[in-house]
Amino acid sequence: LAAAFASPLVLVVWQDFQSYSKGPAVEMEAAGVPHNAAPDIANLAKELGLTGSLEPLADPLMLLRFYMARANQVEAAAAMHSETVAWREDFDLKSVMASYGFGEQYHRSGTRLGNASSWSWAYQPQTKEAKRAAPYIFFGRLSATAPDGGPVLVWRAGTADYVGFVREGLVDEMIRAFVAHFEDALQSGRAASLKAGRLIQARVIIDTSGFSIKNLQHLHILRHIVHLIERHFPEVSQSVTVVRAPWSVVSLYNIVTPWMSELVQKKVRILGEDFQSAKGHCSAPMFTALGVSLGNVYSLYMW
């Protein structure tokens, strides 16, 4: 057997086979996928029948998000991807994005029609329902980005009028608005990733100043949103920083922790009630923009 493998012809055939088998993994690595994950991402693309495609959600760095979200398990990542693609059509993502902004086009399947390496969608409620929900929206994206170009999301969870949007029958519309927000974050991070040639994720900053323990009566809404995000928006965020946190927020976090995956739990850090404590976790432009935004909800909520 050793003698057979020593023949020049067999060696050439064997080297060609090795080159062929490594080819897709090499391509994934060239696209920015880490070396140790590249073979699995190549297998994931093959299993989904998406080799060489950008849509639906098929570029290598997007597939890497699904892979990471499912603990580096190819089969689980493939199932999540398939379920997400189907959900985007069933949820009518095209309508959602058109209701809450402009600048990008979607197919009725929920697939983007534009260049994945750019993202110019801007928040501006278009429909009657979206305009009704607008006064209650407490989440947005800063115009300033993180140092790596990733989006920075700010949620004014402490002063949100939960009672108000429940009273007005806007729970379903607020969930649609939240989906638009996370799609904006996902596609913004995706565009930054493709430009950088590596995975770029969002930073989420949650301002909880003023949060009341009475808001716990609406936990079922939060639970629904958490499940929806974890099922259909893979690895959007790199970190979740809670600022100006009163004791009630710590109590809330202890309640909602079981709903979160371990992966998400590891991203969360809760800071004290002093806003300055956030400074060590932001770049200077981010910190300045964050301070202005927290001072005026309308100023830098540039989705």
C-alpha positions in Angstrom: 0.0 0.0 0.0 2.8 2.4 0.9 4.5 1.6 -2.4 1.2 2.4 -4.3 0.9 5.8 -2.6 4.5 6.5 -3.5 3.8 6.3 -7.2 3.7 9.8 -8.9 0.3 9.2 -10.4 -1.4 8.3 -7.1 0.3 11.2 -5.3 -1.1 13.7 -8.0 -4.6 12.2 -7.7 -4.4 12.4 -3.9 -3.2 16.0 -3.9 -5.9 17.0 -6.3 -8.5 15.4 -4.1 -7.2 17.2 -1.0 -7.2 20.5 -2.9 -10.8 19.9 -4.1 -12.0 18.9 -0.6 -10.5 21.9 1.0 -11.6 24.3 -1.7 -14.9 25.5 -0.2 -13.4 25.9 3.2 -10.6 28.0 1.7 -13.2 30.2 0.0 -15.0 30.6 3.3 -11.8 31.6 5.1 -11.0 34.1 2.3 -14.5 35.7 3.0 -13.6 36.3 6.6 -14.7 33.1 8.4 -12.3 32.1 11.1 -10.0 29.2 10.0 -11.4 26.7 12.6 -15.0 27.4 11.5 -14.4 27.5 7.7 -14.9 23.7 7.0 -18.2 23.7 9.0 -19.5 26.9 7.2 -18.7 25.3 3.9 -20.7 22.2 4.9 -23.5 24.4 6.1 -23.7 26.2 2.8 -23.6 22.9 1.0 -26.4 21.4 3.2 -28.6 24.5 2.5 -27.8 24.4 -1.2 -26.5 28.0 -1.0 -22.9 27.7 -2.1 -21.9 30.8 -4.0 -25.1 32.7 -3.1 -25.6 35.8 -1.1 -29.4 35.4 -0.5 -31.3 34.3 1.3 -29.0 35.3 4.1 -26.4 33.1 2.5 -23.0 35.0 2.5 -20.4 33.2 4.5 -20.3 35.7 7.4 -24.1 35.5 7.7 -24.0 31.8 7.8 -21.3 32.1 10.5 -23.9 34.0 12.6 -26.3 31.1 12.4 -23.5 28.6 13.2 -22.5 30.6 16.3 -26.1 31.0 17.4 -26.5 27.3 17.5 -23.4 26.4 19.4 -21.3 25.6 16.3 -23.6 22.7 15.3 -24.1 22.5 11.5 -27.4 20.7 11.5 -28.9 23.0 14.1 -27.7 26.0 12.2 -29.2 24.7 9.0 -32.5 24.2 10.8 -32.4 27.7 12.2 -31.6 29.2 8.8 -34.4 27.3 7.0 -36.9 28.3 9.7 -35.8 31.9 9.6 -36.1 32.1 5.8 -39.6 30.7 6.0 -40.5 33.1 9.0 -39.4 36.2 7.1 -42.0 35.5 4.4 -44.7 34.4 6.8 -44.1 37.5 9.0 -44.3 39.7 5.8 -40.9 41.3 6.5 -41.2 43.2 3.2 -44.3 45.0 4.5 -42.7 45.6 7.9 -39.7 47.3 6.5 -41.8 49.4 4.1 -44.1 50.4 7.0 -41.2 51.7 9.2 -38.8 53.2 6.7 -37.4 53.6 3.2 -34.2 53.2 1.2 -34.1 49.4 0.7 -36.2 47.0 -1.3 -37.4 43.5 -0.3 -38.9 40.6 -2.2 -42.2 39.3 -0.9 -40.2 36.3 0.4 -38.4 38.6 2.9 -35.2 38.5 0.9 -33.3 41.8 0.2 -33.1 42.9 -3.4 -30.2 45.3 -2.9 -26.4 45.0 -2.5 -25.7 43.2 0.7 -22.5 45.1 1.3 -24.4 48.4 1.7 -27.4 49.5 3.8 -29.2 52.7 3.4 -32.6 52.0 5.0 -33.8 54.9 7.2 -36.4 54.9 9.9 -39.5 56.9 9.1 -43.0 55.6 9.8 -45.0 55.3 6.5 -48.3 53.7 7.4 -51.1 54.8 9.7 -50.4 51.9 12.1 -46.6 52.7 12.2 -47.3 56.3 12.9 -49.7 55.4 15.8 -46.9 53.3 17.3 -44.1 55.8 16.7 -44.7 57.8 20.0 -44.2 54.7 22.0 -41.1 53.4 20.3 -38.2 53.5 22.8 -35.5 51.8 20.7 -33.3 53.0 17.8 -29.9 53.0 16.2 -27.4 55.8 16.9 -26.0 57.7 13.9 -22.5 57.1 15.4 -21.0 53.7 15.0 -18.7 51.6 17.1 -15.0 51.9 16.3 -15.2 48.8 14.1 -18.1 50.2 12.1 -20.8 48.2 13.8 -24.2 49.6 14.7 -25.0 50.9 18.2 -28.5 50.3 19.4 -30.1 52.2 22.3 -33.2 51.2 24.1 -34.7 53.6 26.6 -36.4 50.8 28.5 -36.7 52.7 31.7 -39.0 55.4 30.4 -41.0 53.4 27.9 -44.7 53.7 28.2 -45.6 50.0 28.4 -49.1 50.7 29.8 -49.8 53.2 27.1 -49.1 51.0 24.1 -50.9 48.1 25.7 -53.9 50.3 26.4 -53.9 51.5 22.8 -53.9 48.0 21.5 -50.5 48.4 19.9 -48.7 45.3 21.2 -48.6 43.6 17.8 -47.6 46.8 16.0 -44.8 47.4 18.6 -43.5 43.8 17.9 -43.5 44.7 14.1 -41.5 47.8 15.0 -39.1 45.8 17.0 -38.6 43.4 14.1 -37.9 46.3 11.8 -35.3 47.6 14.4 -33.5 44.2 14.6 -33.6 43.7 10.8 -32.0 47.2 10.5 -29.3 46.1 13.0 -28.7 42.8 11.3 -28.4 44.3 7.8 -26.3 47.2 9.0 -23.9 44.8 10.7 -24.0 42.5 7.7 -22.9 45.4 5.4 -20.1 46.4 7.8 -19.0 42.8 7.9 -18.8 42.4 4.2 -16.8 45.6 3.9 -14.4 44.7 6.7 -14.0 41.1 5.6 -14.8 39.8 9.1 -17.8 39.5 11.4 -19.0 42.8 12.8 -21.8 42.8 15.4 -23.9 45.5 17.1 -23.5 46.9 20.6 -26.8 47.2 22.5 -27.0 49.8 25.3 -30.1 49.7 27.4 -30.9 52.8 29.6 -33.1 51.6 32.5 -33.3 54.8 34.5 -36.8 55.2 35.7 -37.8 51.6 35.3 -40.7 50.7 37.6 -41.3 47.3 39.2 -44.9 47.8 37.9 -43.7 47.0 34.4 -43.2 43.4 35.4 -46.9 42.9 34.6 -45.9 43.1 30.9 -43.2 40.5 31.0 -45.1 38.2 28.6 -44.5 40.8 25.9 -40.8 40.9 26.6 -40.6 37.1 26.7 -42.3 36.9 23.2 -39.8 39.4 21.8 -36.8 37.6 23.3 -37.9 34.3 21.8 -38.5 35.9 18.4 -35.1 37.5 18.3 -33.2 34.4 19.5 -35.0 32.3 16.9 -34.7 34.5 13.8 -31.9 37.1 14.3 -28.6 35.2 14.8 -25.7 36.8 16.6 -26.8 40.4 15.9 -25.1 41.8 19.1 -21.6 41.5 20.4 -22.6 43.0 23.8 -25.6 44.1 25.8 -24.8 46.9 28.3 -27.4 48.0 30.8 -26.8 51.5 32.1 -28.3 53.5 35.0 -29.8 50.4 36.4 -31.9 50.6 39.6 -32.5 47.6 41.8 -35.7 46.7 40.0 -33.8 46.0 36.9 -31.5 43.5 38.6 -34.7 41.8 39.9 -36.1 41.8 36.4 -32.9 40.4 34.9 -33.0 37.5 37.4 -36.5 36.7 36.2 -35.8 36.8 32.5 -32.4 35.1 32.6 -33.9 31.5 32.2 -35.5 32.7 28.9 -32.1 33.6 27.4 -29.5 31.2 25.9 -26.2 31.0 27.7 -24.6 32.7 24.7 -26.8 35.8 25.3 -26.3 35.7 29.0 -22.6 36.0 28.6 -23.0 39.2 26.6 -24.9 41.1 29.3 -23.3 43.5 31.8 -25.3 45.6 34.2 -23.8 48.9 35.3 -24.8 51.2 38.1 -27.1 54.2 38.2 -24.2 56.6 37.4 -24.2 57.3 33.6 -20.5 57.9 33.7 -20.0 54.2 34.4 -20.8 53.6 30.8 -17.8 55.6 29.6 -15.4 52.7 29.9 -17.5 50.6 27.6 -17.9 53.1 24.7 -15.6 54.9 22.3 -15.6 58.7 22.7 -17.9 59.4 19.8 -20.3 56.6 21.0 -20.3 58.0 24.5 -21.0 61.5 23.3 -23.8 60.4 21.0 -25.2 58.2 23.7 -25.3 61.1 26.2 -27.1 63.3 23.7 -29.5 60.5 22.8 -30.4 59.7 26.5 -31.0 63.4 27.0 -33.3 63.8 24.0 -35.1 60.7 22.7 -35.6 62.3 19.3 -32.1 63.7 18.7 -30.0 60.8 17.7 -32.5 58.0 17.2 -31.4 57.7 13.6 -32.4 54.2 12.7 
